[in-house]
């Protein structure tokens, strides 16, 4: 969880969805490597930690702005929430893909040399 937070803080320097993307990327790589190391499913680490990234308060702001200020103000919050959700999904997929590719490449190299 601390690595995820660090990724979010570092990525947030570039924008709101970039922090969520980088946090999810770091989390996915860590979850894949930990799952390999401790022989547990990736979801054991990934699912509890991903809850940190979910923009719950942003969604509440979206609903509140939609009801009180109208569609235009609500749409701005809604787009930010959905960009964050898409960034989390993209970060998890890209991080898991990158970690799996590195692990597979390492295992292929070992089987030829061992």
C-alpha positions in Angstrom: 0.0 0.0 0.0 2.9 2.4 0.7 4.3 1.8 -2.8 0.9 2.5 -4.3 0.7 5.8 -2.3 4.2 6.8 -3.4 3.3 6.1 -7.0 0.1 8.2 -6.8 1.9 11.1 -5.1 4.7 11.1 -7.6 2.4 10.7 -10.6 0.1 13.4 -9.3 2.7 16.0 -10.1 1.7 15.6 -13.8 -2.1 15.5 -13.3 -5.0 13.8 -11.5 -5.3 10.7 -13.6 -1.5 10.3 -14.1 -1.2 9.7 -10.3 -3.8 7.0 -10.4 -2.2 5.4 -13.4 1.3 5.3 -11.9 0.0 4.0 -8.6 -1.9 1.2 -10.3 1.2 0.4 -12.4 3.4 0.1 -9.3 0.8 -1.9 -7.5 0.4 -4.4 -10.4 4.1 -5.0 -10.7 4.5 -5.4 -6.9 1.5 -7.8 -6.8 2.8 -9.9 -9.7 6.3 -10.2 -8.1 5.0 -10.9 -4.6 2.6 -13.5 -6.0 5.5 -15.2 -7.6 7.8 -14.9 -4.6 5.2 -16.2 -2.0 3.3 -18.5 -4.3 -0.1 -16.8 -3.8 -2.7 -15.5 -6.2 -2.1 -12.0 -7.6 -5.6 -10.9 -6.5 -4.6 -11.5 -2.9 -2.5 -8.4 -3.0 -4.0 -6.5 -5.9 -7.7 -6.3 -4.8 -7.3 -4.9 -1.2 -4.7 -2.4 -2.3 -6.6 -1.2 -5.4 -9.3 0.1 -3.0 -6.9 3.0 -2.1 -7.1 4.2 -5.7 -10.8 4.1 -6.3 -12.2 7.7 -6.5 -15.1 7.3 -4.1 -15.2 10.9 -2.9 -14.9 12.2 -6.5 -18.0 10.1 -7.4 -19.9 11.6 -4.4 -18.9 15.1 -5.6 -20.1 14.2 -9.1 -23.5 13.2 -7.8 -23.8 16.2 -5.6 -22.8 18.7 -8.3 -25.1 16.9 -10.7 -28.0 17.4 -8.3 -27.3 20.9 -7.0 -25.5 22.7 -9.9 -26.8 21.0 -12.9 -25.5 18.9 -15.7 -22.7 21.1 -16.8 -21.0 21.2 -13.4 -21.7 17.6 -12.7 -20.2 16.5 -16.1 -16.9 18.0 -15.1 -16.7 15.9 -12.0 -18.0 12.9 -13.8 -15.3 13.1 -16.5 -12.6 13.4 -13.9 -13.9 10.3 -12.0 -14.2 8.3 -15.2 -10.7 9.3 -16.3 -9.3 8.2 -13.0 -11.1 4.9 -13.2 -9.8 4.3 -16.8 -6.3 5.2 -15.6 -6.5 2.7 -12.7 -7.6 0.0 -15.2 -4.9 0.9 -17.7 -2.2 1.0 -15.0 -3.2 -2.5 -13.7 -3.3 -4.0 -17.1 0.0 -2.4 -18.3 1.8 -3.1 -15.0 0.7 -6.8 -14.9 1.6 -7.2 -18.6 5.0 -5.7 -18.1 5.8 -7.7 -15.0 4.6 -10.9 -16.6 6.7 -10.2 -19.7 9.8 -9.7 -17.5 9.2 -12.8 -15.5 8.6 -14.9 -18.6 11.7 -13.6 -20.3 13.7 -14.4 -17.1 12.3 -17.9 -16.9 13.0 -18.6 -20.6 16.6 -17.5 -20.2 17.0 -19.7 -17.2 15.6 -22.8 -18.9 18.2 -22.4 -21.7 21.1 -21.9 -19.3 20.2 -24.3 -16.6 
